[in-house]
Amino acid sequence: FYWAPFLVESKSDHPKMHSILNQIIMPDSIVKHAENWRGVDVLIFNTYI
């Protein structure tokens, strides 16, 4: 079991430097996070921005 709010990192993930009006996702970070779910049989998505 692996839980993460997003598949990639975003600027709004930072606890002090975030802004709803200026959200930026970093798609290149998916490679780092994919190590946690590579080879699984099921992925469940519930993502919003």
PQR file with spaces between the fields and no chain letter, atoms N, CA, C, O and H, PARSE charges and radii, in Angstrom:
ATOM       1  N    PHE     1       0.841   -1.182    0.000 -0.4000 1.5000
ATOM       2  CA   PHE     1       0.000    0.000    0.000 -0.0000 2.0000
ATOM       3  C    PHE     1       0.882    1.240    0.000  0.5500 1.7000
ATOM       4  O    PHE     1       1.807    1.346    0.806 -0.5500 1.4000
ATOM       5  N    TYR     2       0.606    2.166   -0.887 -0.4000 1.5000
ATOM       6  CA   TYR     2       1.330    3.442   -0.946 -0.0000 2.0000
ATOM       7  C    TYR     2       0.314    4.541   -1.190  0.5500 1.7000
ATOM       8  O    TYR     2      -0.476    4.450   -2.130 -0.5500 1.4000
ATOM       9  H    TYR     2      -0.145    2.080   -1.542  0.4000 1.0000
ATOM      10  N    TRP     3       0.318    5.566   -0.375 -0.4000 1.5000
ATOM      11  CA   TRP     3      -0.613    6.675   -0.529 -0.0000 2.0000
ATOM      12  C    TRP     3       0.169    7.959   -0.766  0.5500 1.7000
ATOM      13  O    TRP     3       1.168    8.224   -0.097 -0.5500 1.4000
ATOM      14  H    TRP     3       0.960    5.640    0.388  0.4000 1.0000
ATOM      15  N    ALA     4      -0.297    8.754   -1.729 -0.4000 1.5000
ATOM      16  CA   ALA     4       0.276   10.073   -1.988 -0.0000 2.0000
ATOM      17  C    ALA     4      -0.843   10.966   -2.497  0.5500 1.7000
ATOM      18  O    ALA     4      -1.689   10.510   -3.266 -0.5500 1.4000
ATOM      19  H    ALA     4      -1.108    8.538   -2.273  0.4000 1.0000
ATOM      20  N    PRO     5      -0.867   12.229   -2.085 -0.5600 1.5000
ATOM      21  CA   PRO     5      -1.935   13.114   -2.547  0.2800 2.0000
ATOM      22  C    PRO     5      -1.878   13.383   -4.042  0.5500 1.7000
ATOM      23  O    PRO     5      -2.917   13.596   -4.667 -0.5500 1.4000
ATOM      24  N    PHE     6      -0.701   13.377   -4.621 -0.4000 1.5000
ATOM      25  CA   PHE     6      -0.530   13.583   -6.061 -0.0000 2.0000
ATOM      26  C    PHE     6       0.526   12.617   -6.577  0.5500 1.7000
ATOM      27  O    PHE     6       1.364   12.144   -5.810 -0.5500 1.4000
ATOM      28  H    PHE     6       0.143   13.204   -4.114  0.4000 1.0000
ATOM      29  N    LEU     7       0.492   12.327   -7.856 -0.4000 1.5000
ATOM      30  CA   LEU     7       1.525   11.480   -8.452 -0.0000 2.0000
ATOM      31  C    LEU     7       2.812   12.246   -8.686  0.5500 1.7000
ATOM      32  O    LEU     7       3.885   11.651   -8.791 -0.5500 1.4000
ATOM      33  H    LEU     7      -0.189   12.712   -8.480  0.4000 1.0000
ATOM      34  N    VAL     8       2.710   13.566   -8.769 -0.4000 1.5000
ATOM      35  CA   VAL     8       3.879   14.419   -8.969 -0.0000 2.0000
ATOM      36  C    VAL     8       3.904   15.478   -7.877  0.5500 1.7000
ATOM      37  O    VAL     8       2.908   15.682   -7.184 -0.5500 1.4000
ATOM      38  H    VAL     8       1.839   14.050   -8.683  0.4000 1.0000
ATOM      39  N    GLU     9       5.025   16.142   -7.725 -0.4000 1.5000
ATOM      40  CA   GLU     9       5.136   17.227   -6.757 -0.0000 2.0000
ATOM      41  C    GLU     9       4.557   18.504   -7.352  0.5500 1.7000
ATOM      42  O    GLU     9       4.501   18.672   -8.570 -0.5500 1.4000
ATOM      43  H    GLU     9       5.834   15.976   -8.288  0.4000 1.0000
ATOM      44  N    SER    10       4.133   19.386   -6.481 -0.4000 1.5000
ATOM      45  CA   SER    10       3.648   20.685   -6.937 -0.0000 2.0000
ATOM      46  C    SER    10       4.208   21.770   -6.037  0.5500 1.7000
ATOM      47  O    SER    10       4.662   21.502   -4.925 -0.5500 1.4000
ATOM      48  H    SER    10       4.178   19.250   -5.491  0.4000 1.0000
ATOM      49  N    LYS    11       4.170   22.986   -6.528 -0.4000 1.5000
ATOM      50  CA   LYS    11       4.651   24.109   -5.735 -0.0000 2.0000
ATOM      51  C    LYS    11       3.798   24.286   -4.481  0.5500 1.7000
ATOM      52  O    LYS    11       4.286   24.772   -3.461 -0.5500 1.4000
ATOM      53  H    LYS    11       3.801   23.203   -7.432  0.4000 1.0000
ATOM      54  N    SER    12       2.539   23.898   -4.554 -0.4000 1.5000
ATOM      55  CA   SER    12       1.653   24.059   -3.403 -0.0000 2.0000
ATOM      56  C    SER    12       1.902   23.009   -2.323  0.5500 1.7000
ATOM      57  O    SER    12       1.270   23.060   -1.268 -0.5500 1.4000
ATOM      58  H    SER    12       2.142   23.503   -5.383  0.4000 1.0000
ATOM      59  N    ASP    13       2.818   22.049   -2.562 -0.4000 1.5000
ATOM      60  CA   ASP    13       3.170   21.064   -1.542 -0.0000 2.0000
ATOM      61  C    ASP    13       4.038   21.660   -0.438  0.5500 1.7000
ATOM      62  O    ASP    13       4.083   21.125    0.670 -0.5500 1.4000
ATOM      63  H    ASP    13       3.332   22.008   -3.419  0.4000 1.0000
ATOM      64  N    HIS    14       4.721   22.752   -0.726 -0.4000 1.5000
ATOM      65  CA   HIS    14       5.610   23.363    0.255 -0.0000 2.0000
ATOM      66  C    HIS    14       4.772   23.970    1.382  0.5500 1.7000
ATOM      67  O    HIS    14       3.801   24.672    1.101 -0.5500 1.4000
ATOM      68  H    HIS    14       4.684   23.186   -1.626  0.4000 1.0000
ATOM      69  N    PRO    15       5.120   23.720    2.659 -0.5600 1.5000
ATOM      70  CA   PRO    15       4.287   24.195    3.764  0.2800 2.0000
ATOM      71  C    PRO    15       4.208   25.715    3.922  0.5500 1.7000
ATOM      72  O    PRO    15       3.216   26.221    4.446 -0.5500 1.4000
ATOM      73  N    LYS    16       5.235   26.456    3.481 -0.4000 1.5000
ATOM      74  CA   LYS    16       5.223   27.912    3.671 -0.0000 2.0000
ATOM      75  C    LYS    16       5.142   28.687    2.364  0.5500 1.7000
ATOM      76  O    LYS    16       4.617   29.801    2.343 -0.5500 1.4000
ATOM      77  H    LYS    16       6.042   26.045    3.056  0.4000 1.0000
ATOM      78  N    MET    17       5.647   28.127    1.284 -0.4000 1.5000
ATOM      79  CA   MET    17       5.678   28.837    0.007 -0.0000 2.0000
ATOM      80  C    MET    17       4.690   28.196   -0.962  0.5500 1.7000
ATOM      81  O    MET    17       5.080   27.396   -1.812 -0.5500 1.4000
ATOM      82  H    MET    17       6.074   27.223    1.301  0.4000 1.0000
ATOM      83  N    HIS    18       3.410   28.547   -0.835 -0.4000 1.5000
ATOM      84  CA   HIS    18       2.408   28.001   -1.743 -0.0000 2.0000
ATOM      85  C    HIS    18       1.348   29.057   -2.035  0.5500 1.7000
ATOM      86  O    HIS    18       1.148   29.994   -1.261 -0.5500 1.4000
ATOM      87  H    HIS    18       3.093   29.198   -0.145  0.4000 1.0000
ATOM      88  N    SER    19       0.693   28.888   -3.138 -0.4000 1.5000
ATOM      89  CA   SER    19      -0.338   29.835   -3.548 -0.0000 2.0000
ATOM      90  C    SER    19      -1.372   29.111   -4.398  0.5500 1.7000
ATOM      91  O    SER    19      -1.022   28.416   -5.352 -0.5500 1.4000
ATOM      92  H    SER    19       0.855   28.127   -3.767  0.4000 1.0000
ATOM      93  N    ILE    20      -2.628   29.274   -4.056 -0.4000 1.5000
ATOM      94  CA   ILE    20      -3.701   28.671   -4.847 -0.0000 2.0000
ATOM      95  C    ILE    20      -3.748   29.301   -6.234  0.5500 1.7000
ATOM      96  O    ILE    20      -4.060   28.621   -7.211 -0.5500 1.4000
ATOM      97  H    ILE    20      -2.912   29.838   -3.281  0.4000 1.0000
ATOM      98  N    LEU    21      -3.442   30.585   -6.328 -0.4000 1.5000
ATOM      99  CA   LEU    21      -3.520   31.295   -7.600 -0.0000 2.0000
ATOM     100  C    LEU    21      -2.379   30.951   -8.546  0.5500 1.7000
ATOM     101  O    LEU    21      -2.485   31.176   -9.752 -0.5500 1.4000
ATOM     102  H    LEU    21      -3.188   31.137   -5.534  0.4000 1.0000
ATOM     103  N    ASN    22      -1.291   30.408   -8.011 -0.4000 1.5000
ATOM     104  CA   ASN    22      -0.106   30.168   -8.827 -0.0000 2.0000
ATOM     105  C    ASN    22       0.400   28.737   -8.628  0.5500 1.7000
ATOM     106  O    ASN    22       1.557   28.533   -8.261 -0.5500 1.4000
ATOM     107  H    ASN    22      -1.205   30.225   -7.032  0.4000 1.0000
ATOM     108  N    GLN    23      -0.456   27.757   -8.865 -0.4000 1.5000
ATOM     109  CA   GLN    23      -0.052   26.366   -8.688 -0.0000 2.0000
ATOM     110  C    GLN    23       0.743   25.890   -9.899  0.5500 1.7000
ATOM     111  O    GLN    23       0.352   26.114  -11.045 -0.5500 1.4000
ATOM     112  H    GLN    23      -1.396   27.922   -9.163  0.4000 1.0000
ATOM     113  N    ILE    24       1.844   25.241   -9.629 -0.4000 1.5000
ATOM     114  CA   ILE    24       2.690   24.685  -10.684 -0.0000 2.0000
ATOM     115  C    ILE    24       3.003   23.246  -10.310  0.5500 1.7000
ATOM     116  O    ILE    24       3.478   22.976   -9.207 -0.5500 1.4000
ATOM     117  H    ILE    24       2.162   25.058   -8.699  0.4000 1.0000
ATOM     118  N    ILE    25       2.736   22.317  -11.230 -0.4000 1.5000
ATOM     119  CA   ILE    25       3.122   20.933  -10.970 -0.0000 2.0000
ATOM     120  C    ILE    25       4.452   20.651  -11.649  0.5500 1.7000
ATOM     121  O    ILE    25       4.816   21.310  -12.624 -0.5500 1.4000
ATOM     122  H    ILE    25       2.350   22.537  -12.126  0.4000 1.0000
ATOM     123  N    MET    26       5.170   19.673  -11.128 -0.4000 1.5000
ATOM     124  CA   MET    26       6.480   19.306  -11.654 -0.0000 2.0000
ATOM     125  C    MET    26       6.405   17.877  -12.191  0.5500 1.7000
ATOM     126  O    MET    26       6.709   16.931  -11.466 -0.5500 1.4000
ATOM     127  H    MET    26       4.874   19.138  -10.337  0.4000 1.0000
ATOM     128  N    PRO    27       6.001   17.709  -13.463 -0.5600 1.5000
ATOM     129  CA   PRO    27       5.802   16.360  -14.006  0.2800 2.0000
ATOM     130  C    PRO    27       7.060   15.500  -14.017  0.5500 1.7000
ATOM     131  O    PRO    27       6.960   14.273  -14.014 -0.5500 1.4000
ATOM     132  N    ASP    28       8.234   16.109  -14.031 -0.4000 1.5000
ATOM     133  CA   ASP    28       9.469   15.319  -14.027 -0.0000 2.0000
ATOM     134  C    ASP    28       9.656   14.554  -12.720  0.5500 1.7000
ATOM     135  O    ASP    28      10.422   13.592  -12.676 -0.5500 1.4000
ATOM     136  H    ASP    28       8.315   17.106  -14.034  0.4000 1.0000
ATOM     137  N    SER    29       8.971   14.964  -11.657 -0.4000 1.5000
ATOM     138  CA   SER    29       9.114   14.271  -10.380 -0.0000 2.0000
ATOM     139  C    SER    29       8.378   12.934  -10.361  0.5500 1.7000
ATOM     140  O    SER    29       8.491   12.191   -9.387 -0.5500 1.4000
ATOM     141  H    SER    29       8.348   15.746  -11.692  0.4000 1.0000
ATOM     142  N    ILE    30       7.625   12.610  -11.417 -0.4000 1.5000
ATOM     143  CA   ILE    30       6.907   11.331  -11.446 -0.0000 2.0000
ATOM     144  C    ILE    30       7.878   10.150  -11.449  0.5500 1.7000
ATOM     145  O    ILE    30       7.551    9.083  -10.928 -0.5500 1.4000
ATOM     146  H    ILE    30       7.533   13.214  -12.208  0.4000 1.0000
ATOM     147  N    VAL    31       9.049   10.324  -12.019 -0.4000 1.5000
ATOM     148  CA   VAL    31      10.040    9.239  -12.049 -0.0000 2.0000
ATOM     149  C    VAL    31      10.440    8.855  -10.627  0.5500 1.7000
ATOM     150  O    VAL    31      10.533    7.669  -10.308 -0.5500 1.4000
ATOM     151  H    VAL    31       9.315   11.190  -12.442  0.4000 1.0000
ATOM     152  N    LYS    32      10.675    9.842   -9.780 -0.4000 1.5000
ATOM     153  CA   LYS    32      11.054    9.576   -8.390 -0.0000 2.0000
ATOM     154  C    LYS    32       9.924    8.866   -7.644  0.5500 1.7000
ATOM     155  O    LYS    32      10.169    7.903   -6.918 -0.5500 1.4000
ATOM     156  H    LYS    32      10.600   10.805  -10.039  0.4000 1.0000
ATOM     157  N    HIS    33       8.702    9.332   -7.819 -0.4000 1.5000
ATOM     158  CA   HIS    33       7.569    8.754   -7.102 -0.0000 2.0000
ATOM     159  C    HIS    33       7.145    7.406   -7.672  0.5500 1.7000
ATOM     160  O    HIS    33       6.567    6.592   -6.950 -0.5500 1.4000
ATOM     161  H    HIS    33       8.503   10.115   -8.409  0.4000 1.0000
ATOM     162  N    ALA    34       7.415    7.154   -8.938 -0.4000 1.5000
ATOM     163  CA   ALA    34       7.017    5.893   -9.571 -0.0000 2.0000
ATOM     164  C    ALA    34       7.713    4.690   -8.942  0.5500 1.7000
ATOM     165  O    ALA    34       7.209    3.570   -9.031 -0.5500 1.4000
ATOM     166  H    ALA    34       7.884    7.814   -9.524  0.4000 1.0000
ATOM     167  N    GLU    35       8.850    4.905   -8.316 -0.4000 1.5000
ATOM     168  CA   GLU    35       9.538    3.795   -7.655 -0.0000 2.0000
ATOM     169  C    GLU    35       8.643    3.141   -6.600  0.5500 1.7000
ATOM     170  O    GLU    35       8.794    1.952   -6.318 -0.5500 1.4000
ATOM     171  H    GLU    35       9.260    5.815   -8.244  0.4000 1.0000
ATOM     172  N    ASN    36       7.716    3.900   -6.017 -0.4000 1.5000
ATOM     173  CA   ASN    36       6.841    3.375   -4.969 -0.0000 2.0000
ATOM     174  C    ASN    36       5.710    2.511   -5.506  0.5500 1.7000
ATOM     175  O    ASN    36       5.169    1.689   -4.765 -0.5500 1.4000
ATOM     176  H    ASN    36       7.593    4.866   -6.246  0.4000 1.0000
ATOM     177  N    TRP    37       5.341    2.671   -6.758 -0.4000 1.5000
ATOM     178  CA   TRP    37       4.224    1.904   -7.307 -0.0000 2.0000
ATOM     179  C    TRP    37       4.527    1.206   -8.620  0.5500 1.7000
ATOM     180  O    TRP    37       3.611    0.756   -9.308 -0.5500 1.4000
ATOM     181  H    TRP    37       5.781    3.338   -7.359  0.4000 1.0000
ATOM     182  N    ARG    38       5.789    1.111   -8.972 -0.4000 1.5000
ATOM     183  CA   ARG    38       6.167    0.365  -10.184 -0.0000 2.0000
ATOM     184  C    ARG    38       5.901   -1.127   -9.965  0.5500 1.7000
ATOM     185  O    ARG    38       6.277   -1.693   -8.939 -0.5500 1.4000
ATOM     186  H    ARG    38       6.533    1.476   -8.413  0.4000 1.0000
ATOM     187  N    GLY    39       5.250   -1.748  -10.944 -0.4000 1.5000
ATOM     188  CA   GLY    39       4.968   -3.172  -10.864 -0.0000 2.0000
ATOM     189  C    GLY    39       3.677   -3.532  -10.144  0.5500 1.7000
ATOM     190  O    GLY    39       3.371   -4.717  -10.007 -0.5500 1.4000
ATOM     191  H    GLY    39       4.944   -1.288  -11.778  0.4000 1.0000
ATOM     192  N    VAL    40       2.914   -2.557   -9.683 -0.4000 1.5000
ATOM     193  CA   VAL    40       1.648   -2.871   -9.010 -0.0000 2.0000
ATOM     194  C    VAL    40       0.583   -3.242  -10.038  0.5500 1.7000
ATOM     195  O    VAL    40       0.710   -2.921  -11.219 -0.5500 1.4000
ATOM     196  H    VAL    40       3.163   -1.594   -9.795  0.4000 1.0000
ATOM     197  N    ASP    41      -0.446   -3.905   -9.586 -0.4000 1.5000
ATOM     198  CA   ASP    41      -1.527   -4.328  -10.473 -0.0000 2.0000
ATOM     199  C    ASP    41      -2.643   -3.295  -10.579  0.5500 1.7000
ATOM     200  O    ASP    41      -3.339   -3.241  -11.593 -0.5500 1.4000
ATOM     201  H    ASP    41      -0.549   -4.166   -8.626  0.4000 1.0000
ATOM     202  N    VAL    42      -2.824   -2.470   -9.540 -0.4000 1.5000
ATOM     203  CA   VAL    42      -3.944   -1.523   -9.517 -0.0000 2.0000
ATOM     204  C    VAL    42      -3.458   -0.168   -9.018  0.5500 1.7000
ATOM     205  O    VAL    42      -2.762   -0.089   -8.006 -0.5500 1.4000
ATOM     206  H    VAL    42      -2.259   -2.513   -8.716  0.4000 1.0000
ATOM     207  N    LEU    43      -3.824    0.899   -9.726 -0.4000 1.5000
ATOM     208  CA   LEU    43      -3.619    2.275   -9.266 -0.0000 2.0000
ATOM     209  C    LEU    43      -4.991    2.926   -9.166  0.5500 1.7000
ATOM     210  O    LEU    43      -5.807    2.805  -10.079 -0.5500 1.4000
ATOM     211  H    LEU    43      -4.390    0.835  -10.548  0.4000 1.0000
ATOM     212  N    ILE    44      -5.246    3.611   -8.064 -0.4000 1.5000
ATOM     213  CA   ILE    44      -6.519    4.301   -7.877 -0.0000 2.0000
ATOM     214  C    ILE    44      -6.241    5.790   -7.849  0.5500 1.7000
ATOM     215  O    ILE    44      -5.417    6.260   -7.065 -0.5500 1.4000
ATOM     216  H    ILE    44      -4.583    3.709   -7.322  0.4000 1.0000
ATOM     217  N    PHE    45      -6.929    6.535   -8.705 -0.4000 1.5000
ATOM     218  CA   PHE    45      -6.711    7.974   -8.823 -0.0000 2.0000
ATOM     219  C    PHE    45      -7.895    8.743   -8.252  0.5500 1.7000
ATOM     220  O    PHE    45      -9.051    8.405   -8.506 -0.5500 1.4000
ATOM     221  H    PHE    45      -7.599    6.154   -9.343  0.4000 1.0000
ATOM     222  N    ASN    46      -7.597    9.765   -7.490 -0.4000 1.5000
ATOM     223  CA   ASN    46      -8.604   10.697   -6.997 -0.0000 2.0000
ATOM     224  C    ASN    46      -7.908   12.047   -6.881  0.5500 1.7000
ATOM     225  O    ASN    46      -7.688   12.541   -5.776 -0.5500 1.4000
ATOM     226  H    ASN    46      -6.658   10.039   -7.283  0.4000 1.0000
ATOM     227  N    THR    47      -7.567   12.633   -8.002 -0.4000 1.5000
ATOM     228  CA   THR    47      -6.744   13.836   -8.038 -0.0000 2.0000
ATOM     229  C    THR    47      -7.563   15.045   -8.438  0.5500 1.7000
ATOM     230  O    THR    47      -8.460   14.955   -9.277 -0.5500 1.4000
ATOM     231  H    THR    47      -7.745   12.231   -8.900  0.4000 1.0000
ATOM     232  N    TYR    48      -7.249   16.169   -7.835 -0.4000 1.5000
ATOM     233  CA   TYR    48      -7.901   17.436   -8.173 -0.0000 2.0000
ATOM     234  C    TYR    48      -6.888   18.554   -8.085  0.5500 1.7000
ATOM     235  O    TYR    48      -5.903   18.447   -7.355 -0.5500 1.4000
ATOM     236  H    TYR    48      -6.521   16.242   -7.154  0.4000 1.0000
ATOM     237  N    ILE    49      -7.114   19.603   -8.805 -0.4000 1.5000
ATOM     238  CA   ILE    49      -6.324   20.836   -8.685 -0.0000 2.0000
ATOM     239  C    ILE    49      -7.280   21.979   -8.847  0.5500 1.7000
ATOM     240  O    ILE    49      -6.871   23.139   -8.789 -0.5500 1.4000
ATOM     241  H    ILE    49      -7.915   19.690   -9.398  0.4000 1.0000
